[in-house]
Amino acid sequence: MEIKCGTLTTCFPDRNFFFIRDDESGQDIFTHVSGFSGKVALPKGTRVYFRIVPNSRKANAPMAIDVRLIPAPGSSEVAR
């Protein structure tokens, strides 16, 4: 599975879901809190890596999994 890059565009942490704008396609991709690897409380505008799989609840809709923070340049935080 290809690793993609994108930006969190819509965040509903109280409802456990988020949307990521895929850099390549410009499409907003759904992800559930269970799709995150590591830190989950990420604000809108955060850059992330992710993989896309079919969404088992919604036909023909992709879902992001393995969502990880893209560390800011010079940051000591490591993507997990």
LONUDREN-367385 format. One record per residue (C-alpha): x, y, z; residue in three letters. Coordinates in nm, 3 decimals. Example, Ala and Ser with C-alpha at 12.3 -4.5 7.8 and 13.67 -1.06 7.14 Angstrom:
% residues 2
<site px="1.230" py="-0.450" pz="0.780" aa="ALA"/>
<site px="1.367" py="-0.106" pz="0.714" aa="SER"/>
***
This chain:
% residues 80
<site px="0.000" py="0.000" pz="0.000" aa="MET"/>
<site px="0.128" py="0.340" pz="-0.098" aa="GLU"/>
<site px="0.204" py="0.595" pz="0.174" aa="ILE"/>
<site px="0.040" py="0.931" pz="0.101" aa="LYS"/>
<site px="0.075" py="1.279" pz="0.246" aa="CYS"/>
<site px="-0.200" py="1.521" pz="0.336" aa="GLY"/>
<site px="-0.342" py="1.777" pz="0.577" aa="THR"/>
<site px="-0.612" py="1.737" pz="0.842" aa="LEU"/>
<site px="-0.891" py="1.961" pz="0.714" aa="THR"/>
<site px="-1.185" py="1.874" pz="0.936" aa="THR"/>
<site px="-1.160" py="1.744" pz="1.292" aa="CYS"/>
<site px="-1.433" py="1.601" pz="1.511" aa="PHE"/>
<site px="-1.231" py="1.454" pz="1.802" aa="PRO"/>
<site px="-1.542" py="1.441" pz="2.022" aa="ASP"/>
<site px="-1.704" py="1.216" pz="1.757" aa="ARG"/>
<site px="-1.381" py="1.024" pz="1.684" aa="ASN"/>
<site px="-1.346" py="1.107" pz="1.316" aa="PHE"/>
<site px="-1.142" py="1.334" pz="1.092" aa="PHE"/>
<site px="-1.092" py="1.419" pz="0.723" aa="PHE"/>
<site px="-0.755" py="1.440" pz="0.551" aa="ILE"/>
<site px="-0.703" py="1.630" pz="0.224" aa="ARG"/>
<site px="-0.485" py="1.408" pz="0.005" aa="ASP"/>
<site px="-0.202" py="1.618" pz="-0.147" aa="ASP"/>
<site px="-0.206" py="1.417" pz="-0.468" aa="GLU"/>
<site px="-0.579" py="1.398" pz="-0.550" aa="SER"/>
<site px="-0.716" py="1.692" pz="-0.349" aa="GLY"/>
<site px="-0.986" py="1.456" pz="-0.220" aa="GLN"/>
<site px="-1.097" py="1.463" pz="0.145" aa="ASP"/>
<site px="-1.046" py="1.117" pz="0.294" aa="ILE"/>
<site px="-1.237" py="0.999" pz="0.602" aa="PHE"/>
<site px="-1.050" py="0.847" pz="0.897" aa="THR"/>
<site px="-1.165" py="0.720" pz="1.234" aa="HIS"/>
<site px="-0.962" py="0.769" pz="1.551" aa="VAL"/>
<site px="-0.876" py="0.397" pz="1.532" aa="SER"/>
<site px="-0.686" py="0.473" pz="1.208" aa="GLY"/>
<site px="-0.424" py="0.681" pz="1.390" aa="PHE"/>
<site px="-0.084" py="0.547" pz="1.489" aa="SER"/>
<site px="0.028" py="0.724" pz="1.804" aa="GLY"/>
<site px="-0.090" py="1.075" pz="1.893" aa="LYS"/>
<site px="-0.458" py="1.136" pz="1.811" aa="VAL"/>
<site px="-0.531" py="1.489" pz="1.939" aa="ALA"/>
<site px="-0.401" py="1.663" pz="1.627" aa="LEU"/>
<site px="-0.542" py="2.002" pz="1.526" aa="PRO"/>
<site px="-0.674" py="2.111" pz="1.187" aa="LYS"/>
<site px="-0.388" py="2.194" pz="0.952" aa="GLY"/>
<site px="-0.160" py="1.918" pz="1.082" aa="THR"/>
<site px="0.043" py="1.744" pz="0.810" aa="ARG"/>
<site px="0.017" py="1.364" pz="0.815" aa="VAL"/>
<site px="0.124" py="1.046" pz="0.637" aa="TYR"/>
<site px="-0.147" py="0.785" pz="0.573" aa="PHE"/>
<site px="-0.252" py="0.483" pz="0.368" aa="ARG"/>
<site px="-0.584" py="0.442" pz="0.188" aa="ILE"/>
<site px="-0.810" py="0.134" pz="0.210" aa="VAL"/>
<site px="-1.174" py="0.075" pz="0.110" aa="PRO"/>
<site px="-1.425" py="0.192" pz="0.372" aa="ASN"/>
<site px="-1.617" py="-0.115" pz="0.494" aa="SER"/>
<site px="-1.913" py="0.101" pz="0.603" aa="ARG"/>
<site px="-1.950" py="0.307" pz="0.287" aa="LYS"/>
<site px="-1.914" py="0.153" pz="-0.059" aa="ALA"/>
<site px="-1.689" py="0.335" pz="-0.306" aa="ASN"/>
<site px="-1.549" py="0.562" pz="-0.032" aa="ALA"/>
<site px="-1.183" py="0.545" pz="0.069" aa="PRO"/>
<site px="-1.070" py="0.549" pz="0.431" aa="MET"/>
<site px="-0.732" py="0.651" pz="0.574" aa="ALA"/>
<site px="-0.543" py="0.420" pz="0.810" aa="ILE"/>
<site px="-0.195" py="0.426" pz="0.967" aa="ASP"/>
<site px="-0.227" py="0.805" pz="1.008" aa="VAL"/>
<site px="0.099" py="0.951" pz="1.144" aa="ARG"/>
<site px="0.222" py="1.300" pz="1.212" aa="LEU"/>
<site px="0.471" py="1.449" pz="0.964" aa="ILE"/>
<site px="0.723" py="1.615" pz="1.197" aa="PRO"/>
<site px="0.790" py="1.983" pz="1.135" aa="ALA"/>
<site px="1.141" py="2.059" pz="1.005" aa="PRO"/>
<site px="1.378" py="2.085" pz="1.300" aa="GLY"/>
<site px="1.129" py="1.908" pz="1.531" aa="SER"/>
<site px="1.253" py="1.644" pz="1.772" aa="SER"/>
<site px="0.923" py="1.452" pz="1.732" aa="GLU"/>
<site px="0.956" py="1.130" pz="1.534" aa="VAL"/>
<site px="0.680" py="0.991" pz="1.305" aa="ALA"/>
<site px="0.577" py="0.650" pz="1.435" aa="ARG"/>
***
